[in-house]
């Protein structure tokens, strides 16, 4: 049995994976927060794999049934039909992040609602850290993997910035509001305010949405304050990293005034 780190040949080549049924089971039992996703060979059904699936469901760890050749490409060594993709970045407890937020140089948490481009996430982390932001909140599912591409874009910020993963972003925003943070999100509409003139009570959570779909309706409902960036020219939109940089800059200016 080989439980060494293997490296896939594609974009996430820097992301470690753990092959082998027993090592993956032990890690899920000991520290499931280190596991981003578990890949299991289709048709592999044993008592151990059923236990593995139960652990994934209990800890809300994603899993996928894949063809054997996909596992072979990811890690050509013996994998016994099971590979866990590990998280490069350690995560901060969400409640601890809420407690720390008000004391940050810029008391703002950035919540990314299913932002899936790792370059965007890394760029936002870099901007947030540079401006003194308190940390980042990511939903556990359908978020960009914080591997090599995200780390390159972050230029070291992801190693320093507190990041929390939450199973349900909408509920996490409810908790943040109960803790006294203003919840604001990006959206267009009659109730959306001009980000250049709006005063946003701090500490706050700034919610940015998916590159194509924006903030999901169930998450947007939690945003008591909705913001948009007015365009001086006829133009479609800014991407999420650009919009986030503008809004974080505005918040930093407001806080320092």
N, C-alpha and C positions, 0 to 999 in steps of 0.2 A: 504494500500500500504506500502510495506516495502522496504526502500532504504538503509538498512544496508549492511556492507561488508560481503560477504560470501566467503567460502574457499573451493575449489574443493579438492577431496581426493587424487589426483595424484601428479605428480612431481611439478606442479605449485601451491601447496597448500598455498604458501605464497603470491600469487598474488591476489590482491583484485578484486572483480567483483561488478558491480552495476546492480541490478535487477530492472525491472519495466519499462514500456514504457515511462511514463512521466519523471522520473528521467534521463533516457538515452537521451531522446529528449532535455531536458534542458541542459545537459552536452555537447551534440554535438553543440548546439547553442552558448553556453558560451565559452567552451574551448575544442575543438575537439582534440587538441594535447595530451590530457590526455587519449585518448581512443586508445587502441591497436586494438581491433576487436569488432564488434557487432554480436551477435548470435540471430537469429530470428526464431521462430517456423515456420516450413513449413506450408503453407496454410493460414497463418495469413495475411489477406489483409484488411486494413482499411485506412481511410484517414491519420491517425496518422502514420501507418507503412510506407505508401508511402512517407510521409514527412521525416521520419527517413532515408529511403533509399536515398532520394534526398540529405540530409545533409551528409550522408556517402560519396556519390559520389563527392559532391562539395569539401569536406575536404580531399578526398583521404584516407578515413578510411576504412579498410577492413571490409566486412560483409559476413556472411555465413548463409544459410538456413539449419536448423537442425531439427531433430526429437525432440518432446517434452521431451522424456526421457533423451536426452542429457542435456537439460536445467535443468531437475529435478536433475540429478546427480551433476551438477555444483553448483546449489543453490536450496536446497529443499524447501525453503520458496516460497511464491508467487512471481512469476516473470512476470506474464502477457504475457508470450511468448517472452520476450526480455531481454537479458542480455548483458551488455558491459563489456569486459575485460579491465581493466585499466592498465596503465603503472606505474610500480613502480618507474621508474627513470624519473626525469624531463629532458627535452631536451633543448639544447642551440640553439639559432638562428644560422643558418649556416653562414650567412654573418658576424655575430659577431665572430664566431669561426675563420674565415679566417683572420679577423683583429687581433685577439689575437695570432695567431700561431707564427709569427716571434719573439715574445718576450718570448716564453716559454723556459725553460732551455734546452730542446731538441726541436727545432722548426720543429716537425714532426707531421702530422696528419695521423692517421691510418684509412683507408677506407676498410670496410669489405663487399665484394660483395657477398651477400646472404650466409654468413656463418651462419649455422643453429643450430649448437650445442651450447647451452647456456654455457656449461663448457668451450668451446674454447673461446667464446667471453669474459667471465669473466676472464680467464687466461690472455688473451691478454690485457685487460684493466688494470689488475694488473701490468703486465710488463711495459706497456706504461706509466702508472702513476709513477711507481718507477724510471724509467729512465728520467723522466721530460718531457714526450711527451705532445704535445699541446692539443690533444683531439682525439675523434673518430667520424667517419662518418658512418652511417648505412643507407642502402636503406629502404624505408618505407615498402616495401613488401618483403616477403620471407627472413626475418632476424630472428635470434633467439630472443625469448622473454626475456626481461631483468627482469626476475622474480627471484625466490628463487635460482635456480641452478646457474644462472649467478652471482648473488650476493655472493653466497658462494665461488665460484671460484675466484671472484674478491677480496675477503677479505677486503672490504671497499673502493676499488678504484672507483667503479661506483658511489658512493656518492660524490666523489671529482673530478672526471675526467669529463670535458665537453664532452657531446655527442650530436651530431646533427643528426636528421633524415631528409632525403631528398627524394622527390618523384621520382627523376630520377638521379641515381648516375653518369651516363655518363655526363649529363649536369652540375652536380655539379663539376665534375672534370674539365670541360671546364672553369667554373667560377674560380676555384682554380688556374688554369694556367694563366688566365687573371690577377689574383691578384698577380702573380709573384712566385707561388710555382712550384717546379719541380714535375712532376707526374711520379712516377715509380711503376711498378707492377711486380709480379712474373710470369714468363713464361719460358718455354724451347724453343729453336729454335736457328737458326743461328745468329739472332740479339740480343740474350740474353747475358748479360755480367756477368762475374764471380762476385758475390756479395762481395767476399773477397778482390778484387782488384779495383773494380769500385769506382770512386769518385762521390758522389751524391751531387749536389749543394743544399744547404738548404736556406730557408725553403722548405719542400717537403711534398708530400702526398705519403704514401706507401700503395699500393692497394694489398690486399690479397683476394684470391678467395674461393669459396665454397669447402667444404671438398671433394666432389667427382668430380666436374666438373671444378674446378679452376675459374679463372677470365673469365667472359663472353666476347665473341669477341667484342661486342660493347663498353664495358668498357675498354678492353685491347687496343683498338685503341687509347684511350686517353693517354695511358702511353708512353711518349716519351722515357723513359728509362725502359728497361726490364732486370730483374735480375733473376739469379738462384743460388742456393747454391750447389757448387760442392760436390759430394760424394767421399770420400776416399776409400770406399768399395762398392761392388755391392749391391745396396739396392734400394728399390722402391722409397720411399720418406719419408719426415717428415710430421707430421700432421700440420695443419695450425697454431696451437698455438706454436708448437716447431719452425716452420720456422719463424714465426713472432718474436719470442724471439731472434733467431739468427740475423735476419736482423736489428731489433731495437738495439741490442747490437753493431752491426757493425756501425750503424749510430751514436750511442752515442760515440763510440770510435773515429770515424772520427771527430765528432764535438768538442770533448775535446782535440784533438791533436794540 
